Amino acid sequence: MRSILSAAAISLAFTLFLTPVFLRLFRKWGWGQVIRTPEDVRNPSHGAKRGTPTMGGTIFIAGTIVGYLIGCYTGGNPPTLSGWLVLWMMVGFGVVGFIDDYMKLRQQRSLGLSGWRKIIGQLIVVVPFGIMALNFPNQYKLEPASTYISGFRDIPWLNLFAFGAILGWILYLAWISLIGLATSNGVNLTDGLDGLAAGCGVFVIGAYSLISFWQWNESCHRAHQAVIAACYTTRDPFDLAIVSASFVGALVGFLWWNAPKAEVFMGDVGSMAIGGVLAAMAILTHTELLLLVVAGVYVIAPGSVILQRLYFKVTRGKRMFLMSPFHHHLEMRGWPEITIVVRMWLIAGMLAVSGVGLVYVEWLSSV
């Protein structure tokens, strides 16, 4: 517990107190937000955000790493492979987002990496993650990830390797790549208003910190564990709780400066880093399908974009929403930005709590 609290406190202090230092550097380097011209026309209030320091995701990425490492060693819990894999996804996806942001700043246009180049960059990160996650078993012969598709835990009849190793690897890497692409792009589309993606991330990643801590408490390999049918086979649940708590602390500190009216934006480097951590936590805690509930708030934005495009094609030019993603539709309806953000936070909190509650109900039904 000392490691978890230390990691969260240190990462929070890092982003809360050092963000002004980073902002001075960002202004010196010319890291100012670029606003899309069409959005300027349809959302005039967004024009005032032009030039606000961006790429602030680099701050909470750094804060997470510092908090995690110090928290691990102060509590006597050295980092495990699972923790390093979460950091790999966070930093790797963050680098892809950083390149995208930097291209926008250099060209002073809202177009950075093309869609396919961004996907290729994400796959370069997620494929090595997947390979490493199915290797290096611990003393209990457990790898960080699983060959099964999982809900609250591995689903026995959904073994991706059931039809052979070669096809199994293809299906497994395709499955985790889908999760990684979906989460990172879902968070990226949600990051359209001050504090929206960061505030939701506090609830969502916080839920996964609680889930991984519960899995550690009910691990099949803890000495006190007597209810074998209900225990969990997650490899490093306590370390996952530490790294996710550190990430939550960093997000909370960053949110102080990112909440409306934002003094810094996270940029694609930040939104993709959140998506990377979310994907890694779902895969490594063996709760991939539960992700749809816990992170349901990040489904709203991409879902509204898909619906908008389908409706536009089916009706030959009509629109379901005034603007997509959905939070911009609410803006066009006259909702104040702060109202949209806070209500989305509430939705994120309710879904995250529901996900944690479902984990507990499932455990009770297995006892």
Secondary structure, 3 states (H helix, E strand, C coil): CHHHHHHHHHHHHHHHHHHHHHHHHHHHHCCECCCCHHHHHHCHHHHHHCCCECCCHHHHHHHHHHHHHHHHHHCCCCCCHHHHHHHHHHHHHHHHHHHHHHHHHHHCCCCCCCHHHHHHHHHHHHHHHHHHHCCCCCCCCCCCCCCEEECCCEEEEEECCCCCHHHHHHHHHHHHHHHHHHHHHHHHHHCCCCCHHHHHHHHHHHHHHHHHHHHHHCECCCCCCCCHHHCECCCCHHHHHHHHHHHHHHHHHHHHHHCCCCCCCCHHHHHHHHHHHHHHHHHHCCCCCCHHHHCCHHHHHHHHHHHHHHHHHHCCCCCCCCCCCHHHHHHHCCCCHHHHHHHHHHHHHHHHHHHHHHHHHHHHHHC
